[in-house]
Amino acid sequence: MLGKITSTGTDTELLYTVPATTRTVVNVAATNTGGNAAQIKIHVHPSGDAAADGNAIELLELDPGAVLERTGLVLDAGDQVSVWSDQATVSFHAFGVESAVI
């Protein structure tokens, strides 16, 4: 597990940052455990850049009980994954493989 967060329902939150001298293949899962549909966003951006609509890779409505998986994201050192939902019932998980860059 590289990171996990349950949404606050208001804030964009940092889920994962690739460590220095590392390349990572990341998979991100979002699960809506609530009874209402949830808007979600997943962003991939360089360290120091804010999560914004221009770097969103997912923007959709997640039905109650639904799961979204975004797989195979190849990220370089310093890249970040940030997430947002309008519901506090969405859990985000990042998992994958970190490899040292020589």
PAMARTOR-311034 format. One record per atom (N, C-alpha, C): residue in one letter; atom name; x, y, z. Coordinates in Angstrom, 3 decimals, padded with zeros to 6 digits. Layout:
# PAMARTOR-311034
+------+------+----------+----------+----------+
| resn | name |     east |    north |       up |
+------+------+----------+----------+----------+
|    A |   CA |        X |        Y |        Z |
...
+------+------+----------+----------+----------+
//
This chain:
# PAMARTOR-311034
+------+------+----------+----------+----------+
| resn | name |     east |    north |       up |
+------+------+----------+----------+----------+
|    M |    N |  000.851 | -001.173 |  000.000 |
|    M |   CA |  000.000 |  000.000 |  000.000 |
|    M |    C |  000.897 |  001.236 |  000.000 |
|    L |    N |  000.658 |  002.111 | -000.960 |
|    L |   CA |  001.435 |  003.334 | -001.058 |
|    L |    C |  000.748 |  004.509 | -000.361 |
|    G |    N | -000.569 |  004.438 | -000.241 |
|    G |   CA | -001.303 |  005.492 |  000.432 |
|    G |    C | -002.773 |  005.172 |  000.515 |
|    K |    N | -003.447 |  005.749 |  001.505 |
|    K |   CA | -004.899 |  005.595 |  001.626 |
|    K |    C | -005.468 |  006.811 |  002.331 |
|    I |    N | -006.651 |  007.202 |  001.881 |
|    I |   CA | -007.328 |  008.385 |  002.417 |
|    I |    C | -008.832 |  008.152 |  002.311 |
|    T |    N | -009.571 |  008.607 |  003.306 |
|    T |   CA | -011.015 |  008.744 |  003.177 |
|    T |    C | -011.285 |  010.228 |  002.992 |
|    S |    N | -012.030 |  010.554 |  001.960 |
|    S |   CA | -012.293 |  011.950 |  001.616 |
|    S |    C | -012.951 |  012.700 |  002.767 |
|    T |    N | -012.634 |  013.983 |  002.853 |
|    T |   CA | -013.299 |  014.851 |  003.828 |
|    T |    C | -014.642 |  015.346 |  003.301 |
|    G |    N | -014.843 |  015.190 |  001.986 |
|    G |   CA | -016.054 |  015.709 |  001.368 |
|    G |    C | -015.918 |  017.145 |  000.907 |
|    T |    N | -014.737 |  017.755 |  001.154 |
|    T |   CA | -014.532 |  019.143 |  000.744 |
|    T |    C | -013.154 |  019.403 |  000.140 |
|    D |    N | -012.100 |  018.806 |  000.701 |
|    D |   CA | -010.730 |  019.177 |  000.349 |
|    D |    C | -010.099 |  018.238 | -000.678 |
|    T |    N | -009.214 |  018.794 | -001.516 |
|    T |   CA | -008.333 |  017.982 | -002.342 |
|    T |    C | -007.170 |  017.566 | -001.453 |
|    E |    N | -006.857 |  016.265 | -001.463 |
|    E |   CA | -005.867 |  015.734 | -000.533 |
|    E |    C | -004.782 |  014.971 | -001.270 |
|    L |    N | -003.567 |  015.034 | -000.741 |
|    L |   CA | -002.433 |  014.323 | -001.310 |
|    L |    C | -002.509 |  012.851 | -000.915 |
|    L |    N | -002.555 |  011.977 | -001.912 |
|    L |   CA | -002.620 |  010.534 | -001.668 |
|    L |    C | -001.237 |  009.900 | -001.680 |
|    Y |    N | -000.357 |  010.357 | -002.606 |
|    Y |   CA |  000.946 |  009.699 | -002.744 |
|    Y |    C |  001.929 |  010.626 | -003.439 |
|    T |    N |  003.180 |  010.597 | -002.993 |
|    T |   CA |  004.291 |  011.284 | -003.652 |
|    T |    C |  005.375 |  010.267 | -003.939 |
|    V |    N |  005.873 |  010.243 | -005.177 |
|    V |   CA |  006.959 |  009.322 | -005.541 |
|    V |    C |  008.241 |  009.796 | -004.861 |
|    P |    N |  008.920 |  008.908 | -004.133 |
|    P |   CA |  010.163 |  009.301 | -003.466 |
|    P |    C |  011.265 |  009.689 | -004.463 |
|    A |    N |  012.258 |  010.421 | -003.962 |
|    A |   CA |  013.406 |  010.809 | -004.783 |
|    A |    C |  014.102 |  009.566 | -005.333 |
|    T |    N |  014.703 |  009.689 | -006.477 |
|    T |   CA |  015.440 |  008.627 | -007.182 |
|    T |    C |  014.620 |  007.348 | -007.355 |
|    T |    N |  013.322 |  007.526 | -007.564 |
|    T |   CA |  012.403 |  006.391 | -007.689 |
|    T |    C |  011.448 |  006.613 | -008.852 |
|    R |    N |  011.098 |  005.540 | -009.525 |
|    R |   CA |  010.003 |  005.536 | -010.494 |
|    R |    C |  008.986 |  004.531 | -009.953 |
|    T |    N |  007.717 |  004.875 | -010.076 |
|    T |   CA |  006.658 |  004.039 | -009.500 |
|    T |    C |  005.562 |  003.780 | -010.522 |
|    V |    N |  005.096 |  002.544 | -010.563 |
|    V |   CA |  003.884 |  002.213 | -011.305 |
|    V |    C |  002.770 |  002.158 | -010.262 |
|    V |    N |  001.807 |  003.072 | -010.403 |
|    V |   CA |  000.773 |  003.263 | -009.384 |
|    V |    C | -000.595 |  002.852 | -009.932 |
|    N |    N | -001.367 |  002.224 | -009.076 |
|    N |   CA | -002.774 |  001.941 | -009.328 |
|    N |    C | -003.567 |  002.690 | -008.261 |
|    V |    N | -004.655 |  003.330 | -008.666 |
|    V |   CA | -005.487 |  004.079 | -007.727 |
|    V |    C | -006.897 |  003.499 | -007.763 |
|    A |    N | -007.449 |  003.229 | -006.583 |
|    A |   CA | -008.818 |  002.747 | -006.468 |
|    A |    C | -009.626 |  003.745 | -005.647 |
|    A |    N | -010.856 |  003.992 | -006.069 |
|    A |   CA | -011.798 |  004.824 | -005.330 |
|    A |    C | -013.042 |  003.996 | -005.071 |
|    T |    N | -013.496 |  003.963 | -003.833 |
|    T |   CA | -014.667 |  003.180 | -003.444 |
|    T |    C | -015.668 |  004.085 | -002.746 |
|    N |    N | -016.897 |  004.102 | -003.237 |
|    N |   CA | -017.962 |  004.888 | -002.618 |
|    N |    C | -018.758 |  003.969 | -001.703 |
|    T |    N | -018.554 |  004.112 | -000.395 |
|    T |   CA | -019.238 |  003.260 |  000.583 |
|    T |    C | -020.541 |  003.876 |  001.089 |
|    G |    N | -020.863 |  005.056 |  000.588 |
|    G |   CA | -022.061 |  005.752 |  001.050 |
|    G |    C | -023.306 |  005.404 |  000.252 |
|    G |    N | -024.402 |  006.027 |  000.623 |
|    G |   CA | -025.680 |  005.798 | -000.022 |
|    G |    C | -026.018 |  006.793 | -001.117 |
|    N |    N | -025.140 |  007.780 | -001.333 |
|    N |   CA | -025.364 |  008.789 | -002.364 |
|    N |    C | -024.264 |  008.726 | -003.410 |
|    A |    N | -024.587 |  009.124 | -004.622 |
|    A |   CA | -023.572 |  009.240 | -005.668 |
|    A |    C | -022.539 |  010.279 | -005.243 |
|    A |    N | -021.289 |  010.075 | -005.662 |
|    A |   CA | -020.198 |  010.974 | -005.283 |
|    A |    C | -019.456 |  011.440 | -006.528 |
|    Q |    N | -019.190 |  012.728 | -006.592 |
|    Q |   CA | -018.290 |  013.263 | -007.611 |
|    Q |    C | -016.866 |  013.009 | -007.128 |
|    I |    N | -015.985 |  012.553 | -008.034 |
|    I |   CA | -014.590 |  012.355 | -007.657 |
|    I |    C | -013.668 |  012.943 | -008.718 |
|    K |    N | -012.459 |  013.290 | -008.267 |
|    K |   CA | -011.374 |  013.706 | -009.160 |
|    K |    C | -010.100 |  013.021 | -008.700 |
|    I |    N | -009.306 |  012.594 | -009.668 |
|    I |   CA | -007.962 |  012.092 | -009.408 |
|    I |    C | -007.012 |  012.922 | -010.253 |
|    H |    N | -005.981 |  013.464 | -009.614 |
|    H |   CA | -005.001 |  014.318 | -010.282 |
|    H |    C | -003.626 |  013.668 | -010.232 |
|    V |    N | -002.838 |  013.839 | -011.297 |
|    V |   CA | -001.419 |  013.496 | -011.299 |
|    V |    C | -000.671 |  014.766 | -011.669 |
|    H |    N |  000.271 |  015.174 | -010.806 |
|    H |   CA |  000.964 |  016.446 | -011.030 |
|    H |    C |  002.360 |  016.411 | -010.433 |
|    P |    N |  003.272 |  017.233 | -010.982 |
|    P |   CA |  004.619 |  017.313 | -010.409 |
|    P |    C |  004.574 |  017.945 | -009.020 |
|    S |    N |  005.539 |  017.580 | -008.194 |
|    S |   CA |  005.667 |  018.189 | -006.877 |
|    S |    C |  005.793 |  019.696 | -007.037 |
|    G |    N |  005.082 |  020.427 | -006.219 |
|    G |   CA |  005.106 |  021.880 | -006.287 |
|    G |    C |  003.966 |  022.456 | -007.109 |
|    D |    N |  003.381 |  021.669 | -007.989 |
|    D |   CA |  002.208 |  022.108 | -008.745 |
|    D |    C |  000.946 |  021.723 | -007.975 |
|    A |    N | -000.030 |  022.585 | -008.009 |
|    A |   CA | -001.294 |  022.297 | -007.337 |
|    A |    C | -002.145 |  021.342 | -008.169 |
|    A |    N | -002.954 |  020.556 | -007.493 |
|    A |   CA | -003.964 |  019.759 | -008.189 |
|    A |    C | -004.950 |  020.727 | -008.823 |
|    A |    N | -005.184 |  020.571 | -010.119 |
|    A |   CA | -006.070 |  021.486 | -010.845 |
|    A |    C | -006.763 |  020.723 | -011.958 |
|    D |    N | -007.813 |  021.320 | -012.524 |
|    D |   CA | -008.551 |  020.643 | -013.584 |
|    D |    C | -007.645 |  020.241 | -014.747 |
|    G |    N | -006.588 |  021.014 | -015.001 |
|    G |   CA | -005.681 |  020.718 | -016.107 |
|    G |    C | -004.849 |  019.462 | -015.914 |
|    N |    N | -004.714 |  018.961 | -014.677 |
|    N |   CA | -003.967 |  017.731 | -014.454 |
|    N |    C | -004.841 |  016.610 | -013.875 |
|    A |    N | -006.163 |  016.755 | -014.007 |
|    A |   CA | -007.085 |  015.699 | -013.580 |
|    A |    C | -007.084 |  014.581 | -014.619 |
|    I |    N | -006.949 |  013.342 | -014.156 |
|    I |   CA | -007.012 |  012.198 | -015.069 |
|    I |    C | -008.346 |  011.472 | -014.967 |
|    E |    N | -009.102 |  011.752 | -013.922 |
|    E |   CA | -010.466 |  011.229 | -013.764 |
|    E |    C | -011.333 |  012.325 | -013.167 |
|    L |    N | -012.522 |  012.470 | -013.709 |
|    L |   CA | -013.543 |  013.363 | -013.169 |
|    L |    C | -014.871 |  012.714 | -013.509 |
|    L |    N | -015.512 |  012.125 | -012.511 |
|    L |   CA | -016.741 |  011.395 | -012.793 |
|    L |    C | -017.601 |  011.245 | -011.556 |
|    E |    N | -018.797 |  010.719 | -011.770 |
|    E |   CA | -019.716 |  010.426 | -010.676 |
|    E |    C | -019.627 |  008.942 | -010.369 |
|    L |    N | -019.411 |  008.625 | -009.103 |
|    L |   CA | -019.282 |  007.245 | -008.648 |
|    L |    C | -020.553 |  006.870 | -007.890 |
|    D |    N | -021.274 |  005.890 | -008.407 |
|    D |   CA | -022.527 |  005.459 | -007.792 |
|    D |    C | -022.282 |  004.829 | -006.414 |
|    P |    N | -023.308 |  004.781 | -005.557 |
|    P |   CA | -023.163 |  004.121 | -004.256 |
|    P |    C | -022.720 |  002.673 | -004.445 |
|    G |    N | -021.724 |  002.264 | -003.675 |
|    G |   CA | -021.217 |  000.898 | -003.746 |
|    G |    C | -020.267 |  000.636 | -004.901 |
|    A |    N | -020.029 |  001.622 | -005.739 |
|    A |   CA | -019.187 |  001.428 | -006.928 |
|    A |    C | -017.709 |  001.610 | -006.599 |
|    V |    N | -016.879 |  000.991 | -007.454 |
|    V |   CA | -015.432 |  001.091 | -007.345 |
|    V |    C | -014.877 |  001.523 | -008.694 |
|    L |    N | -013.938 |  002.456 | -008.673 |
|    L |   CA | -013.198 |  002.853 | -009.870 |
|    L |    C | -011.752 |  002.461 | -009.653 |
|    E |    N | -011.136 |  001.836 | -010.649 |
|    E |   CA | -009.708 |  001.544 | -010.594 |
|    E |    C | -009.033 |  002.176 | -011.793 |
|    R |    N | -007.987 |  002.933 | -011.531 |
|    R |   CA | -007.151 |  003.506 | -012.598 |
|    R |    C | -005.785 |  002.868 | -012.423 |
|    T |    N | -005.330 |  002.114 | -013.429 |
|    T |   CA | -004.125 |  001.307 | -013.264 |
|    T |    C | -003.020 |  001.724 | -014.223 |
|    G |    N | -001.800 |  001.322 | -013.863 |
|    G |   CA | -000.662 |  001.465 | -014.748 |
|    G |    C | -000.138 |  002.874 | -014.916 |
|    L |    N | -000.297 |  003.727 | -013.915 |
|    L |   CA |  000.226 |  005.091 | -013.997 |
|    L |    C |  001.723 |  005.049 | -013.694 |
|    V |    N |  002.554 |  005.402 | -014.661 |
|    V |   CA |  004.004 |  005.406 | -014.474 |
|    V |    C |  004.431 |  006.817 | -014.087 |
|    L |    N |  004.945 |  006.952 | -012.871 |
|    L |   CA |  005.277 |  008.262 | -012.319 |
|    L |    C |  006.761 |  008.346 | -011.975 |
|    D |    N |  007.330 |  009.528 | -012.165 |
|    D |   CA |  008.733 |  009.777 | -011.858 |
|    D |    C |  008.885 |  010.403 | -010.480 |
|    A |    N |  010.122 |  010.459 | -010.009 |
|    A |   CA |  010.436 |  011.028 | -008.701 |
|    A |    C |  009.790 |  012.407 | -008.550 |
|    G |    N |  009.122 |  012.606 | -007.426 |
|    G |   CA |  008.479 |  013.884 | -007.129 |
|    G |    C |  007.056 |  014.025 | -007.625 |
|    D |    N |  006.636 |  013.176 | -008.566 |
|    D |   CA |  005.254 |  013.251 | -009.036 |
|    D |    C |  004.305 |  012.912 | -007.891 |
|    Q |    N |  003.109 |  013.496 | -007.957 |
|    Q |   CA |  002.143 |  013.310 | -006.880 |
|    Q |    C |  000.778 |  012.905 | -007.421 |
|    V |    N |  000.038 |  012.171 | -006.600 |
|    V |   CA | -001.353 |  011.829 | -006.880 |
|    V |    C | -002.200 |  012.486 | -005.794 |
|    S |    N | -003.140 |  013.326 | -006.217 |
|    S |   CA | -004.066 |  013.975 | -005.289 |
|    S |    C | -005.484 |  013.576 | -005.656 |
|    V |    N | -006.371 |  013.580 | -004.666 |
|    V |   CA | -007.744 |  013.120 | -004.877 |
|    V |    C | -008.731 |  014.055 | -004.198 |
|    W |    N | -009.968 |  014.032 | -004.695 |
|    W |   CA | -011.045 |  014.848 | -004.133 |
|    W |    C | -012.371 |  014.138 | -004.358 |
|    S |    N | -013.281 |  014.331 | -003.427 |
|    S |   CA | -014.673 |  013.919 | -003.601 |
|    S |    C | -015.567 |  014.898 | -002.861 |
|    D |    N | -016.801 |  015.008 | -003.342 |
|    D |   CA | -017.768 |  015.862 | -002.648 |
|    D |    C | -018.503 |  015.114 | -001.532 |
|    Q |    N | -018.144 |  013.848 | -001.316 |
|    Q |   CA | -018.755 |  013.038 | -000.257 |
|    Q |    C | -017.665 |  012.506 |  000.669 |
|    A |    N | -017.946 |  012.452 |  001.956 |
|    A |   CA | -016.982 |  011.931 |  002.937 |
|    A |    C | -017.063 |  010.410 |  003.051 |
|    T |    N | -017.665 |  009.773 |  002.073 |
|    T |   CA | -017.830 |  008.317 |  002.085 |
|    T |    C | -017.012 |  007.637 |  000.998 |
|    V |    N | -016.049 |  008.359 |  000.432 |
|    V |   CA | -015.218 |  007.793 | -000.634 |
|    V |    C | -013.822 |  007.534 | -000.086 |
|    S |    N | -013.376 |  006.284 | -000.228 |
|    S |   CA | -012.029 |  005.895 |  000.171 |
|    S |    C | -011.160 |  005.776 | -001.070 |
|    F |    N | -009.948 |  006.317 | -001.002 |
|    F |   CA | -008.981 |  006.225 | -002.091 |
|    F |    C | -007.785 |  005.413 | -001.603 |
|    H |    N | -007.298 |  004.511 | -002.452 |
|    H |   CA | -006.118 |  003.706 | -002.138 |
|    H |    C | -005.153 |  003.763 | -003.312 |
|    A |    N | -003.872 |  003.889 | -002.999 |
|    A |   CA | -002.820 |  003.810 | -004.013 |
|    A |    C | -001.965 |  002.586 | -003.695 |
|    F |    N | -001.720 |  001.788 | -004.723 |
|    F |   CA | -000.860 |  000.633 | -004.539 |
|    F |    C | -000.053 |  000.451 | -005.819 |
|    G |    N |  001.087 | -000.199 | -005.703 |
|    G |   CA |  001.930 | -000.380 | -006.877 |
|    G |    C |  003.328 | -000.784 | -006.513 |
|    V |    N |  004.270 | -000.503 | -007.440 |
|    V |   CA |  005.657 | -000.943 | -007.295 |
|    V |    C |  006.585 |  000.249 | -007.442 |
|    E |    N |  007.435 |  000.453 | -006.442 |
|    E |   CA |  008.453 |  001.488 | -006.499 |
|    E |    C |  009.781 |  000.853 | -006.935 |
|    S |    N |  010.463 |  001.491 | -007.878 |
|    S |   CA |  011.753 |  000.990 | -008.371 |
|    S |    C |  012.790 |  002.095 | -008.312 |
|    A |    N |  013.980 |  001.756 | -007.815 |
|    A |   CA |  015.064 |  002.739 | -007.748 |
|    A |    C |  015.526 |  003.074 | -009.162 |
|    V |    N |  015.788 |  004.363 | -009.403 |
|    V |   CA |  016.332 |  004.817 | -010.669 |
|    V |    C |  017.829 |  004.976 | -010.478 |
|    I |    N |  018.581 |  004.272 | -011.290 |
|    I |   CA |  020.043 |  004.280 | -011.142 |
|    I |    C |  020.669 |  005.189 | -012.161 |
+------+------+----------+----------+----------+
//
